Amino acid sequence: MFAVGSHDGKIYVYETQGFSLLGVCKGHSAAITCIDFSSDGTYLRSVCNAYELLFFRIPDCVQDPNGASNTAGT
């Protein structure tokens, strides 16, 4: 998988084989500046220009409000 952060505040997650769109992570209020996958690929964390740190479960792209706690060991 790979992820693309956009100025619209969304993160587009694609599959590398065939480059098909797996999902869109929504929740930021500003342009995305940083994206990072967990080592096992099950979480994505991101930061935007509004300094929001958000966590999303992959591949369903659902925001996890407890992501900081849930990813402490990854």
PDB file of N, H, CA, C and O in Angstrom:
ATOM      1  N   MET A   1       0.835  -1.185   0.000  1.00  0.00           N
ATOM      2  CA  MET A   1       0.000   0.000   0.000  1.00  0.00           C
ATOM      3  C   MET A   1       0.880   1.249   0.000  1.00  0.00           C
ATOM      4  O   MET A   1       2.031   1.242   0.437  1.00  0.00           O
ATOM      5  N   PHE A   2       0.284   2.305  -0.506  1.00  0.00           N
ATOM      6  H   PHE A   2      -0.650   2.311  -0.861  1.00  0.00           H
ATOM      7  CA  PHE A   2       0.905   3.606  -0.351  1.00  0.00           C
ATOM      8  C   PHE A   2      -0.190   4.629  -0.133  1.00  0.00           C
ATOM      9  O   PHE A   2      -1.340   4.416  -0.518  1.00  0.00           O
ATOM     10  N   ALA A   3       0.175   5.748   0.490  1.00  0.00           N
ATOM     11  H   ALA A   3       1.109   5.921   0.803  1.00  0.00           H
ATOM     12  CA  ALA A   3      -0.802   6.771   0.848  1.00  0.00           C
ATOM     13  C   ALA A   3      -0.367   8.115   0.270  1.00  0.00           C
ATOM     14  O   ALA A   3       0.821   8.422   0.175  1.00  0.00           O
ATOM     15  N   VAL A   4      -1.366   8.901  -0.109  1.00  0.00           N
ATOM     16  H   VAL A   4      -2.331   8.651  -0.031  1.00  0.00           H
ATOM     17  CA  VAL A   4      -1.128  10.225  -0.660  1.00  0.00           C
ATOM     18  C   VAL A   4      -1.922  11.227   0.154  1.00  0.00           C
ATOM     19  O   VAL A   4      -3.147  11.132   0.233  1.00  0.00           O
ATOM     20  N   GLY A   5      -1.235  12.189   0.765  1.00  0.00           N
ATOM     21  H   GLY A   5      -0.240  12.266   0.701  1.00  0.00           H
ATOM     22  CA  GLY A   5      -1.902  13.256   1.502  1.00  0.00           C
ATOM     23  C   GLY A   5      -2.251  14.390   0.566  1.00  0.00           C
ATOM     24  O   GLY A   5      -1.497  14.696  -0.357  1.00  0.00           O
ATOM     25  N   SER A   6      -3.383  15.010   0.798  1.00  0.00           N
ATOM     26  H   SER A   6      -3.995  14.762   1.549  1.00  0.00           H
ATOM     27  CA  SER A   6      -3.871  16.033  -0.115  1.00  0.00           C
ATOM     28  C   SER A   6      -4.125  17.353   0.607  1.00  0.00           C
ATOM     29  O   SER A   6      -4.224  17.404   1.833  1.00  0.00           O
ATOM     30  N   HIS A   7      -4.227  18.410  -0.179  1.00  0.00           N
ATOM     31  H   HIS A   7      -4.147  18.369  -1.175  1.00  0.00           H
ATOM     32  CA  HIS A   7      -4.560  19.715   0.389  1.00  0.00           C
ATOM     33  C   HIS A   7      -6.009  19.791   0.842  1.00  0.00           C
ATOM     34  O   HIS A   7      -6.380  20.712   1.571  1.00  0.00           O
ATOM     35  N   ASP A   8      -6.833  18.838   0.423  1.00  0.00           N
ATOM     36  H   ASP A   8      -6.532  18.091  -0.169  1.00  0.00           H
ATOM     37  CA  ASP A   8      -8.232  18.838   0.849  1.00  0.00           C
ATOM     38  C   ASP A   8      -8.419  18.203   2.232  1.00  0.00           C
ATOM     39  O   ASP A   8      -9.548  18.063   2.702  1.00  0.00           O
ATOM     40  N   GLY A   9      -7.305  17.817   2.888  1.00  0.00           N
ATOM     41  H   GLY A   9      -6.388  17.930   2.506  1.00  0.00           H
ATOM     42  CA  GLY A   9      -7.376  17.250   4.232  1.00  0.00           C
ATOM     43  C   GLY A   9      -7.667  15.759   4.255  1.00  0.00           C
ATOM     44  O   GLY A   9      -7.926  15.199   5.320  1.00  0.00           O
ATOM     45  N   LYS A  10      -7.629  15.115   3.110  1.00  0.00           N
ATOM     46  H   LYS A  10      -7.419  15.570   2.245  1.00  0.00           H
ATOM     47  CA  LYS A  10      -7.910  13.684   3.021  1.00  0.00           C
ATOM     48  C   LYS A  10      -6.630  12.933   2.653  1.00  0.00           C
ATOM     49  O   LYS A  10      -5.702  13.489   2.064  1.00  0.00           O
ATOM     50  N   ILE A  11      -6.613  11.647   3.024  1.00  0.00           N
ATOM     51  H   ILE A  11      -7.367  11.195   3.502  1.00  0.00           H
ATOM     52  CA  ILE A  11      -5.504  10.771   2.670  1.00  0.00           C
ATOM     53  C   ILE A  11      -6.069   9.657   1.804  1.00  0.00           C
ATOM     54  O   ILE A  11      -7.004   8.960   2.199  1.00  0.00           O
ATOM     55  N   TYR A  12      -5.497   9.499   0.635  1.00  0.00           N
ATOM     56  H   TYR A  12      -4.737  10.065   0.315  1.00  0.00           H
ATOM     57  CA  TYR A  12      -5.946   8.493  -0.313  1.00  0.00           C
ATOM     58  C   TYR A  12      -4.993   7.300  -0.226  1.00  0.00           C
ATOM     59  O   TYR A  12      -3.791   7.442  -0.448  1.00  0.00           O
ATOM     60  N   VAL A  13      -5.541   6.115   0.098  1.00  0.00           N
ATOM     61  H   VAL A  13      -6.518   6.000   0.278  1.00  0.00           H
ATOM     62  CA  VAL A  13      -4.746   4.904   0.273  1.00  0.00           C
ATOM     63  C   VAL A  13      -4.958   4.013  -0.948  1.00  0.00           C
ATOM     64  O   VAL A  13      -6.087   3.678  -1.308  1.00  0.00           O
ATOM     65  N   TYR A  14      -3.842   3.637  -1.575  1.00  0.00           N
ATOM     66  H   TYR A  14      -2.926   3.909  -1.283  1.00  0.00           H
ATOM     67  CA  TYR A  14      -3.873   2.826  -2.792  1.00  0.00           C
ATOM     68  C   TYR A  14      -3.160   1.497  -2.577  1.00  0.00           C
ATOM     69  O   TYR A  14      -2.273   1.379  -1.732  1.00  0.00           O
ATOM     70  N   GLU A  15      -3.560   0.520  -3.345  1.00  0.00           N
ATOM     71  H   GLU A  15      -4.281   0.616  -4.031  1.00  0.00           H
ATOM     72  CA  GLU A  15      -2.859  -0.754  -3.389  1.00  0.00           C
ATOM     73  C   GLU A  15      -1.768  -0.640  -4.450  1.00  0.00           C
ATOM     74  O   GLU A  15      -1.998  -0.066  -5.515  1.00  0.00           O
ATOM     75  N   THR A  16      -0.594  -1.177  -4.169  1.00  0.00           N
ATOM     76  H   THR A  16      -0.408  -1.643  -3.304  1.00  0.00           H
ATOM     77  CA  THR A  16       0.522  -1.016  -5.102  1.00  0.00           C
ATOM     78  C   THR A  16       0.379  -1.867  -6.355  1.00  0.00           C
ATOM     79  O   THR A  16       0.920  -1.509  -7.402  1.00  0.00           O
ATOM     80  N   GLN A  17      -0.328  -2.974  -6.275  1.00  0.00           N
ATOM     81  H   GLN A  17      -0.767  -3.264  -5.425  1.00  0.00           H
ATOM     82  CA  GLN A  17      -0.539  -3.778  -7.479  1.00  0.00           C
ATOM     83  C   GLN A  17      -1.834  -3.329  -8.139  1.00  0.00           C
ATOM     84  O   GLN A  17      -2.922  -3.538  -7.601  1.00  0.00           O
ATOM     85  N   GLY A  18      -1.709  -2.720  -9.292  1.00  0.00           N
ATOM     86  H   GLY A  18      -0.825  -2.550  -9.728  1.00  0.00           H
ATOM     87  CA  GLY A  18      -2.875  -2.231 -10.011  1.00  0.00           C
ATOM     88  C   GLY A  18      -3.246  -0.802  -9.649  1.00  0.00           C
ATOM     89  O   GLY A  18      -4.080  -0.191 -10.318  1.00  0.00           O
ATOM     90  N   PHE A  19      -2.641  -0.266  -8.603  1.00  0.00           N
ATOM     91  H   PHE A  19      -1.964  -0.762  -8.060  1.00  0.00           H
ATOM     92  CA  PHE A  19      -2.874   1.112  -8.171  1.00  0.00           C
ATOM     93  C   PHE A  19      -4.356   1.433  -7.999  1.00  0.00           C
ATOM     94  O   PHE A  19      -4.825   2.498  -8.399  1.00  0.00           O
ATOM     95  N   SER A  20      -5.078   0.500  -7.401  1.00  0.00           N
ATOM     96  H   SER A  20      -4.697  -0.366  -7.076  1.00  0.00           H
ATOM     97  CA  SER A  20      -6.505   0.737  -7.152  1.00  0.00           C
ATOM     98  C   SER A  20      -6.679   1.418  -5.796  1.00  0.00           C
ATOM     99  O   SER A  20      -5.933   1.158  -4.852  1.00  0.00           O
ATOM    100  N   LEU A  21      -7.666   2.284  -5.723  1.00  0.00           N
ATOM    101  H   LEU A  21      -8.272   2.496  -6.490  1.00  0.00           H
ATOM    102  CA  LEU A  21      -7.954   3.024  -4.500  1.00  0.00           C
ATOM    103  C   LEU A  21      -8.596   2.095  -3.477  1.00  0.00           C
ATOM    104  O   LEU A  21      -9.655   1.522  -3.732  1.00  0.00           O
ATOM    105  N   LEU A  22      -7.953   1.945  -2.311  1.00  0.00           N
ATOM    106  H   LEU A  22      -7.092   2.411  -2.103  1.00  0.00           H
ATOM    107  CA  LEU A  22      -8.504   1.115  -1.238  1.00  0.00           C
ATOM    108  C   LEU A  22      -9.474   1.899  -0.369  1.00  0.00           C
ATOM    109  O   LEU A  22     -10.475   1.351   0.093  1.00  0.00           O
ATOM    110  N   GLY A  23      -9.188   3.175  -0.143  1.00  0.00           N
ATOM    111  H   GLY A  23      -8.375   3.621  -0.519  1.00  0.00           H
ATOM    112  CA  GLY A  23     -10.056   3.977   0.700  1.00  0.00           C
ATOM    113  C   GLY A  23      -9.538   5.387   0.861  1.00  0.00           C
ATOM    114  O   GLY A  23      -8.442   5.728   0.417  1.00  0.00           O
ATOM    115  N   VAL A  24     -10.364   6.205   1.516  1.00  0.00           N
ATOM    116  H   VAL A  24     -11.255   5.928   1.877  1.00  0.00           H
ATOM    117  CA  VAL A  24     -10.027   7.600   1.772  1.00  0.00           C
ATOM    118  C   VAL A  24     -10.176   7.850   3.268  1.00  0.00           C
ATOM    119  O   VAL A  24     -11.237   7.618   3.848  1.00  0.00           O
ATOM    120  N   CYS A  25      -9.102   8.324   3.880  1.00  0.00           N
ATOM    121  H   CYS A  25      -8.240   8.512   3.410  1.00  0.00           H
ATOM    122  CA  CYS A  25      -9.115   8.657   5.309  1.00  0.00           C
ATOM    123  C   CYS A  25      -9.533  10.117   5.446  1.00  0.00           C
ATOM    124  O   CYS A  25      -8.900  11.009   4.881  1.00  0.00           O
ATOM    125  N   LYS A  26     -10.601  10.352   6.198  1.00  0.00           N
ATOM    126  H   LYS A  26     -11.116   9.628   6.657  1.00  0.00           H
ATOM    127  CA  LYS A  26     -11.143  11.702   6.366  1.00  0.00           C
ATOM    128  C   LYS A  26     -11.124  12.082   7.836  1.00  0.00           C
ATOM    129  O   LYS A  26     -11.285  11.225   8.706  1.00  0.00           O
ATOM    130  N   GLY A  27     -10.927  13.367   8.117  1.00  0.00           N
ATOM    131  H   GLY A  27     -10.796  14.063   7.411  1.00  0.00           H
ATOM    132  CA  GLY A  27     -10.970  13.831   9.492  1.00  0.00           C
ATOM    133  C   GLY A  27     -10.133  15.073   9.746  1.00  0.00           C
ATOM    134  O   GLY A  27     -10.377  15.796  10.713  1.00  0.00           O
ATOM    135  N   HIS A  28      -9.149  15.332   8.891  1.00  0.00           N
ATOM    136  H   HIS A  28      -8.951  14.745   8.106  1.00  0.00           H
ATOM    137  CA  HIS A  28      -8.306  16.517   9.075  1.00  0.00           C
ATOM    138  C   HIS A  28      -9.030  17.765   8.592  1.00  0.00           C
ATOM    139  O   HIS A  28      -9.877  17.709   7.700  1.00  0.00           O
ATOM    140  N   SER A  29      -8.676  18.895   9.204  1.00  0.00           N
ATOM    141  H   SER A  29      -7.989  18.940   9.928  1.00  0.00           H
ATOM    142  CA  SER A  29      -9.293  20.160   8.820  1.00  0.00           C
ATOM    143  C   SER A  29      -8.361  21.036   7.990  1.00  0.00           C
ATOM    144  O   SER A  29      -8.708  22.168   7.651  1.00  0.00           O
ATOM    145  N   ALA A  30      -7.178  20.516   7.662  1.00  0.00           N
ATOM    146  H   ALA A  30      -6.896  19.597   7.938  1.00  0.00           H
ATOM    147  CA  ALA A  30      -6.218  21.282   6.870  1.00  0.00           C
ATOM    148  C   ALA A  30      -5.409  20.312   6.002  1.00  0.00           C
ATOM    149  O   ALA A  30      -5.600  19.098   6.066  1.00  0.00           O
ATOM    150  N   ALA A  31      -4.521  20.859   5.206  1.00  0.00           N
ATOM    151  H   ALA A  31      -4.367  21.846   5.154  1.00  0.00           H
ATOM    152  CA  ALA A  31      -3.702  20.051   4.293  1.00  0.00           C
ATOM    153  C   ALA A  31      -2.804  19.090   5.069  1.00  0.00           C
ATOM    154  O   ALA A  31      -2.283  19.432   6.131  1.00  0.00           O
ATOM    155  N   ILE A  32      -2.632  17.903   4.537  1.00  0.00           N
ATOM    156  H   ILE A  32      -3.055  17.624   3.674  1.00  0.00           H
ATOM    157  CA  ILE A  32      -1.813  16.868   5.167  1.00  0.00           C
ATOM    158  C   ILE A  32      -0.336  17.211   4.974  1.00  0.00           C
ATOM    159  O   ILE A  32       0.087  17.572   3.876  1.00  0.00           O
ATOM    160  N   THR A  33       0.448  17.093   6.057  1.00  0.00           N
ATOM    161  H   THR A  33       0.104  16.800   6.949  1.00  0.00           H
ATOM    162  CA  THR A  33       1.884  17.365   5.963  1.00  0.00           C
ATOM    163  C   THR A  33       2.734  16.113   6.171  1.00  0.00           C
ATOM    164  O   THR A  33       3.811  16.007   5.584  1.00  0.00           O
ATOM    165  N   CYS A  34       2.280  15.163   6.989  1.00  0.00           N
ATOM    166  H   CYS A  34       1.405  15.249   7.466  1.00  0.00           H
ATOM    167  CA  CYS A  34       3.068  13.959   7.282  1.00  0.00           C
ATOM    168  C   CYS A  34       2.166  12.735   7.370  1.00  0.00           C
ATOM    169  O   CYS A  34       1.050  12.799   7.884  1.00  0.00           O
ATOM    170  N   ILE A  35       2.677  11.620   6.857  1.00  0.00           N
ATOM    171  H   ILE A  35       3.584  11.568   6.439  1.00  0.00           H
ATOM    172  CA  ILE A  35       1.961  10.339   6.915  1.00  0.00           C
ATOM    173  C   ILE A  35       2.968   9.263   7.307  1.00  0.00           C
ATOM    174  O   ILE A  35       4.113   9.278   6.856  1.00  0.00           O
ATOM    175  N   ASP A  36       2.535   8.337   8.144  1.00  0.00           N
ATOM    176  H   ASP A  36       1.605   8.325   8.511  1.00  0.00           H
ATOM    177  CA  ASP A  36       3.409   7.247   8.571  1.00  0.00           C
ATOM    178  C   ASP A  36       2.577   5.997   8.788  1.00  0.00           C
ATOM    179  O   ASP A  36       1.547   6.048   9.460  1.00  0.00           O
ATOM    180  N   PHE A  37       3.011   4.869   8.227  1.00  0.00           N
ATOM    181  H   PHE A  37       3.848   4.827   7.681  1.00  0.00           H
ATOM    182  CA  PHE A  37       2.360   3.583   8.463  1.00  0.00           C
ATOM    183  C   PHE A  37       2.989   2.914   9.681  1.00  0.00           C
ATOM    184  O   PHE A  37       4.178   3.094   9.945  1.00  0.00           O
ATOM    185  N   SER A  38       2.201   2.148  10.418  1.00  0.00           N
ATOM    186  H   SER A  38       1.235   2.002  10.204  1.00  0.00           H
ATOM    187  CA  SER A  38       2.768   1.312  11.472  1.00  0.00           C
ATOM    188  C   SER A  38       3.597   0.213  10.815  1.00  0.00           C
ATOM    189  O   SER A  38       3.432  -0.075   9.629  1.00  0.00           O
ATOM    190  N   SER A  39       4.485  -0.397  11.592  1.00  0.00           N
ATOM    191  H   SER A  39       4.619  -0.163  12.555  1.00  0.00           H
ATOM    192  CA  SER A  39       5.384  -1.405  11.014  1.00  0.00           C
ATOM    193  C   SER A  39       4.634  -2.611  10.468  1.00  0.00           C
ATOM    194  O   SER A  39       5.109  -3.266   9.541  1.00  0.00           O
ATOM    195  N   ASP A  40       3.462  -2.914  11.033  1.00  0.00           N
ATOM    196  H   ASP A  40       3.076  -2.382  11.786  1.00  0.00           H
ATOM    197  CA  ASP A  40       2.680  -4.052  10.525  1.00  0.00           C
ATOM    198  C   ASP A  40       1.669  -3.636   9.460  1.00  0.00           C
ATOM    199  O   ASP A  40       0.971  -4.490   8.914  1.00  0.00           O
ATOM    200  N   GLY A  41       1.577  -2.347   9.155  1.00  0.00           N
ATOM    201  H   GLY A  41       2.145  -1.653   9.599  1.00  0.00           H
ATOM    202  CA  GLY A  41       0.699  -1.865   8.098  1.00  0.00           C
ATOM    203  C   GLY A  41      -0.771  -1.788   8.449  1.00  0.00           C
ATOM    204  O   GLY A  41      -1.601  -1.598   7.559  1.00  0.00           O
ATOM    205  N   THR A  42      -1.122  -1.930   9.723  1.00  0.00           N
ATOM    206  H   THR A  42      -0.449  -2.084  10.446  1.00  0.00           H
ATOM    207  CA  THR A  42      -2.533  -1.910  10.115  1.00  0.00           C
ATOM    208  C   THR A  42      -3.019  -0.530  10.553  1.00  0.00           C
ATOM    209  O   THR A  42      -4.221  -0.320  10.710  1.00  0.00           O
ATOM    210  N   TYR A  43      -2.105   0.402  10.748  1.00  0.00           N
ATOM    211  H   TYR A  43      -1.128   0.232  10.620  1.00  0.00           H
ATOM    212  CA  TYR A  43      -2.464   1.759  11.151  1.00  0.00           C
ATOM    213  C   TYR A  43      -1.699   2.783  10.325  1.00  0.00           C
ATOM    214  O   TYR A  43      -0.600   2.528   9.834  1.00  0.00           O
ATOM    215  N   LEU A  44      -2.312   3.937  10.190  1.00  0.00           N
ATOM    216  H   LEU A  44      -3.205   4.145  10.589  1.00  0.00           H
ATOM    217  CA  LEU A  44      -1.685   5.077   9.556  1.00  0.00           C
ATOM    218  C   LEU A  44      -1.858   6.249  10.511  1.00  0.00           C
ATOM    219  O   LEU A  44      -2.952   6.471  11.029  1.00  0.00           O
ATOM    220  N   ARG A  45      -0.800   6.993  10.746  1.00  0.00           N
ATOM    221  H   ARG A  45       0.089   6.813  10.325  1.00  0.00           H
ATOM    222  CA  ARG A  45      -0.927   8.216  11.539  1.00  0.00           C
ATOM    223  C   ARG A  45      -0.557   9.382  10.642  1.00  0.00           C
ATOM    224  O   ARG A  45       0.265   9.256   9.734  1.00  0.00           O
ATOM    225  N   SER A  46      -1.177  10.511  10.914  1.00  0.00           N
ATOM    226  H   SER A  46      -1.844  10.614  11.651  1.00  0.00           H
ATOM    227  CA  SER A  46      -0.962  11.650  10.036  1.00  0.00           C
ATOM    228  C   SER A  46      -1.075  12.947  10.822  1.00  0.00           C
ATOM    229  O   SER A  46      -1.698  13.018  11.881  1.00  0.00           O
ATOM    230  N   VAL A  47      -0.442  13.972  10.253  1.00  0.00           N
ATOM    231  H   VAL A  47       0.064  13.915   9.393  1.00  0.00           H
ATOM    232  CA  VAL A  47      -0.463  15.318  10.825  1.00  0.00           C
ATOM    233  C   VAL A  47      -0.815  16.272   9.697  1.00  0.00           C
ATOM    234  O   VAL A  47      -0.408  16.081   8.550  1.00  0.00           O
ATOM    235  N   CYS A  48      -1.582  17.307  10.043  1.00  0.00           N
ATOM    236  H   CYS A  48      -1.912  17.462  10.974  1.00  0.00           H
ATOM    237  CA  CYS A  48      -1.960  18.312   9.040  1.00  0.00           C
ATOM    238  C   CYS A  48      -1.418  19.685   9.448  1.00  0.00           C
ATOM    239  O   CYS A  48      -0.797  19.830  10.500  1.00  0.00           O
ATOM    240  N   ASN A  49      -1.660  20.682   8.605  1.00  0.00           N
ATOM    241  H   ASN A  49      -2.165  20.564   7.749  1.00  0.00           H
ATOM    242  CA  ASN A  49      -1.210  22.055   8.887  1.00  0.00           C
ATOM    243  C   ASN A  49      -1.856  22.650  10.125  1.00  0.00           C
ATOM    244  O   ASN A  49      -1.361  23.645  10.654  1.00  0.00           O
ATOM    245  N   ALA A  50      -2.946  22.069  10.599  1.00  0.00           N
ATOM    246  H   ALA A  50      -3.348  21.261  10.170  1.00  0.00           H
ATOM    247  CA  ALA A  50      -3.600  22.529  11.833  1.00  0.00           C
ATOM    248  C   ALA A  50      -3.036  21.798  13.056  1.00  0.00           C
ATOM    249  O   ALA A  50      -3.564  21.939  14.160  1.00  0.00           O
ATOM    250  N   TYR A  51      -1.966  21.019  12.863  1.00  0.00           N
ATOM    251  H   TYR A  51      -1.538  20.904  11.967  1.00  0.00           H
ATOM    252  CA  TYR A  51      -1.271  20.270  13.921  1.00  0.00           C
ATOM    253  C   TYR A  51      -2.142  19.199  14.575  1.00  0.00           C
ATOM    254  O   TYR A  51      -1.946  18.861  15.742  1.00  0.00           O
ATOM    255  N   GLU A  52      -3.095  18.673  13.827  1.00  0.00           N
ATOM    256  H   GLU A  52      -3.254  18.947  12.879  1.00  0.00           H
ATOM    257  CA  GLU A  52      -3.908  17.554  14.322  1.00  0.00           C
ATOM    258  C   GLU A  52      -3.153  16.257  14.059  1.00  0.00           C
ATOM    259  O   GLU A  52      -2.699  16.015  12.941  1.00  0.00           O
ATOM    260  N   LEU A  53      -3.022  15.435  15.071  1.00  0.00           N
ATOM    261  H   LEU A  53      -3.391  15.631  15.979  1.00  0.00           H
ATOM    262  CA  LEU A  53      -2.440  14.106  14.933  1.00  0.00           C
ATOM    263  C   LEU A  53      -3.595  13.118  14.977  1.00  0.00           C
ATOM    264  O   LEU A  53      -4.262  12.977  16.002  1.00  0.00           O
ATOM    265  N   LEU A  54      -3.829  12.426  13.847  1.00  0.00           N
ATOM    266  H   LEU A  54      -3.287  12.541  13.015  1.00  0.00           H
ATOM    267  CA  LEU A  54      -4.932  11.482  13.752  1.00  0.00           C
ATOM    268  C   LEU A  54      -4.413  10.102  13.382  1.00  0.00           C
ATOM    269  O   LEU A  54      -3.380   9.965  12.726  1.00  0.00           O
ATOM    270  N   PHE A  55      -5.149   9.077  13.815  1.00  0.00           N
ATOM    271  H   PHE A  55      -5.988   9.189  14.348  1.00  0.00           H
ATOM    272  CA  PHE A  55      -4.816   7.686  13.540  1.00  0.00           C
ATOM    273  C   PHE A  55      -5.970   7.042  12.782  1.00  0.00           C
ATOM    274  O   PHE A  55      -7.138   7.283  13.089  1.00  0.00           O
ATOM    275  N   PHE A  56      -5.633   6.222  11.791  1.00  0.00           N
ATOM    276  H   PHE A  56      -4.685   6.027  11.542  1.00  0.00           H
ATOM    277  CA  PHE A  56      -6.633   5.536  10.979  1.00  0.00           C
ATOM    278  C   PHE A  56      -6.280   4.055  10.894  1.00  0.00           C
ATOM    279  O   PHE A  56      -5.111   3.687  10.783  1.00  0.00           O
ATOM    280  N   ARG A  57      -7.303   3.219  10.948  1.00  0.00           N
ATOM    281  H   ARG A  57      -8.253   3.518  11.039  1.00  0.00           H
ATOM    282  CA  ARG A  57      -7.107   1.784  10.742  1.00  0.00           C
ATOM    283  C   ARG A  57      -7.055   1.519   9.239  1.00  0.00           C
ATOM    284  O   ARG A  57      -7.832   2.088   8.471  1.00  0.00           O
ATOM    285  N   ILE A  58      -6.154   0.671   8.837  1.00  0.00           N
ATOM    286  H   ILE A  58      -5.523   0.209   9.460  1.00  0.00           H
ATOM    287  CA  ILE A  58      -5.970   0.338   7.427  1.00  0.00           C
ATOM    288  C   ILE A  58      -6.318  -1.128   7.236  1.00  0.00           C
ATOM    289  O   ILE A  58      -5.919  -1.932   8.079  1.00  0.00           O
ATOM    290  N   PRO A  59      -7.018  -1.530   6.214  1.00  0.00           N
ATOM    291  CA  PRO A  59      -7.325  -0.815   4.978  1.00  0.00           C
ATOM    292  C   PRO A  59      -8.691  -0.135   4.945  1.00  0.00           C
ATOM    293  O   PRO A  59      -9.042   0.458   3.925  1.00  0.00           O
ATOM    294  N   ASP A  60      -9.483  -0.201   6.034  1.00  0.00           N
ATOM    295  H   ASP A  60      -9.198  -0.683   6.862  1.00  0.00           H
ATOM    296  CA  ASP A  60     -10.835   0.368   5.969  1.00  0.00           C
ATOM    297  C   ASP A  60     -10.873   1.883   6.131  1.00  0.00           C
ATOM    298  O   ASP A  60     -11.920   2.494   5.916  1.00  0.00           O
ATOM    299  N   CYS A  61      -9.750   2.507   6.506  1.00  0.00           N
ATOM    300  H   CYS A  61      -8.899   2.011   6.680  1.00  0.00           H
ATOM    301  CA  CYS A  61      -9.610   3.966   6.592  1.00  0.00           C
ATOM    302  C   CYS A  61     -10.546   4.607   7.616  1.00  0.00           C
ATOM    303  O   CYS A  61     -10.988   5.741   7.426  1.00  0.00           O
ATOM    304  N   VAL A  62     -10.845   3.902   8.682  1.00  0.00           N
ATOM    305  H   VAL A  62     -10.487   2.981   8.836  1.00  0.00           H
ATOM    306  CA  VAL A  62     -11.695   4.436   9.745  1.00  0.00           C
ATOM    307  C   VAL A  62     -10.804   5.105  10.786  1.00  0.00           C
ATOM    308  O   VAL A  62      -9.808   4.532  11.227  1.00  0.00           O
ATOM    309  N   GLN A  63     -11.176   6.327  11.174  1.00  0.00           N
ATOM    310  H   GLN A  63     -11.986   6.792  10.815  1.00  0.00           H
ATOM    311  CA  GLN A  63     -10.398   7.037  12.184  1.00  0.00           C
ATOM    312  C   GLN A  63     -10.541   6.349  13.536  1.00  0.00           C
ATOM    313  O   GLN A  63     -11.640   5.953  13.924  1.00  0.00           O
ATOM    314  N   ASP A  64      -9.434   6.208  14.247  1.00  0.00           N
ATOM    315  H   ASP A  64      -8.541   6.530  13.932  1.00  0.00           H
ATOM    316  CA  ASP A  64      -9.414   5.586  15.576  1.00  0.00           C
ATOM    317  C   ASP A  64      -9.061   6.667  16.598  1.00  0.00           C
ATOM    318  O   ASP A  64      -7.906   7.085  16.674  1.00  0.00           O
ATOM    319  N   PRO A  65     -10.046   7.128  17.388  1.00  0.00           N
ATOM    320  CA  PRO A  65      -9.769   8.163  18.377  1.00  0.00           C
ATOM    321  C   PRO A  65      -8.819   7.696  19.491  1.00  0.00           C
ATOM    322  O   PRO A  65      -8.225   8.525  20.182  1.00  0.00           O
ATOM    323  N   ASN A  66      -8.674   6.394  19.667  1.00  0.00           N
ATOM    324  H   ASN A  66      -9.156   5.721  19.106  1.00  0.00           H
ATOM    325  CA  ASN A  66      -7.748   5.843  20.653  1.00  0.00           C
ATOM    326  C   ASN A  66      -6.483   5.329  19.992  1.00  0.00           C
ATOM    327  O   ASN A  66      -5.799   4.471  20.548  1.00  0.00           O
ATOM    328  N   GLY A  67      -6.168   5.834  18.831  1.00  0.00           N
ATOM    329  H   GLY A  67      -6.724   6.531  18.379  1.00  0.00           H
ATOM    330  CA  GLY A  67      -5.037   5.343  18.051  1.00  0.00           C
ATOM    331  C   GLY A  67      -3.697   5.476  18.763  1.00  0.00           C
ATOM    332  O   GLY A  67      -2.843   4.600  18.628  1.00  0.00           O
ATOM    333  N   ALA A  68      -3.499   6.543  19.510  1.00  0.00           N
ATOM    334  H   ALA A  68      -4.194   7.254  19.619  1.00  0.00           H
ATOM    335  CA  ALA A  68      -2.230   6.707  20.219  1.00  0.00           C
ATOM    336  C   ALA A  68      -2.017   5.590  21.208  1.00  0.00           C
ATOM    337  O   ALA A  68      -0.905   5.077  21.333  1.00  0.00           O
ATOM    338  N   SER A  69      -3.057   5.204  21.910  1.00  0.00           N
ATOM    339  H   SER A  69      -3.960   5.620  21.808  1.00  0.00           H
ATOM    340  CA  SER A  69      -2.963   4.085  22.868  1.00  0.00           C
ATOM    341  C   SER A  69      -2.888   2.754  22.152  1.00  0.00           C
ATOM    342  O   SER A  69      -2.121   1.878  22.550  1.00  0.00           O
ATOM    343  N   ASN A  70      -3.668   2.593  21.108  1.00  0.00           N
ATOM    344  H   ASN A  70      -4.291   3.305  20.785  1.00  0.00           H
ATOM    345  CA  ASN A  70      -3.725   1.318  20.393  1.00  0.00           C
ATOM    346  C   ASN A  70      -2.463   1.001  19.595  1.00  0.00           C
ATOM    347  O   ASN A  70      -2.221  -0.157  19.252  1.00  0.00           O
ATOM    348  N   THR A  71      -1.668   2.006  19.302  1.00  0.00           N
ATOM    349  H   THR A  71      -1.864   2.946  19.581  1.00  0.00           H
ATOM    350  CA  THR A  71      -0.446   1.782  18.521  1.00  0.00           C
ATOM    351  C   THR A  71       0.813   1.930  19.348  1.00  0.00           C
ATOM    352  O   THR A  71       1.906   1.997  18.785  1.00  0.00           O
ATOM    353  N   ALA A  72       0.701   1.983  20.641  1.00  0.00           N
ATOM    354  H   ALA A  72      -0.187   1.928  21.099  1.00  0.00           H
ATOM    355  CA  ALA A  72       1.868   2.213  21.509  1.00  0.00           C
ATOM    356  C   ALA A  72       2.945   1.155  21.316  1.00  0.00           C
ATOM    357  O   ALA A  72       4.128   1.471  21.439  1.00  0.00           O
ATOM    358  N   GLY A  73       2.587  -0.072  21.022  1.00  0.00           N
ATOM    359  H   GLY A  73       1.626  -0.329  20.921  1.00  0.00           H
ATOM    360  CA  GLY A  73       3.570  -1.134  20.876  1.00  0.00           C
ATOM    361  C   GLY A  73       4.016  -1.403  19.455  1.00  0.00           C
ATOM    362  O   GLY A  73       4.781  -2.338  19.217  1.00  0.00           O
ATOM    363  N   THR A  74       3.551  -0.594  18.493  1.00  0.00           N
ATOM    364  H   THR A  74       2.930   0.165  18.686  1.00  0.00           H
ATOM    365  CA  THR A  74       3.924  -0.869  17.097  1.00  0.00           C
ATOM    366  C   THR A  74       4.986   0.093  16.606  1.00  0.00           C
ATOM    367  O   THR A  74       5.415   0.005  15.456  1.00  0.00           O
TER     368      THR A  74
END
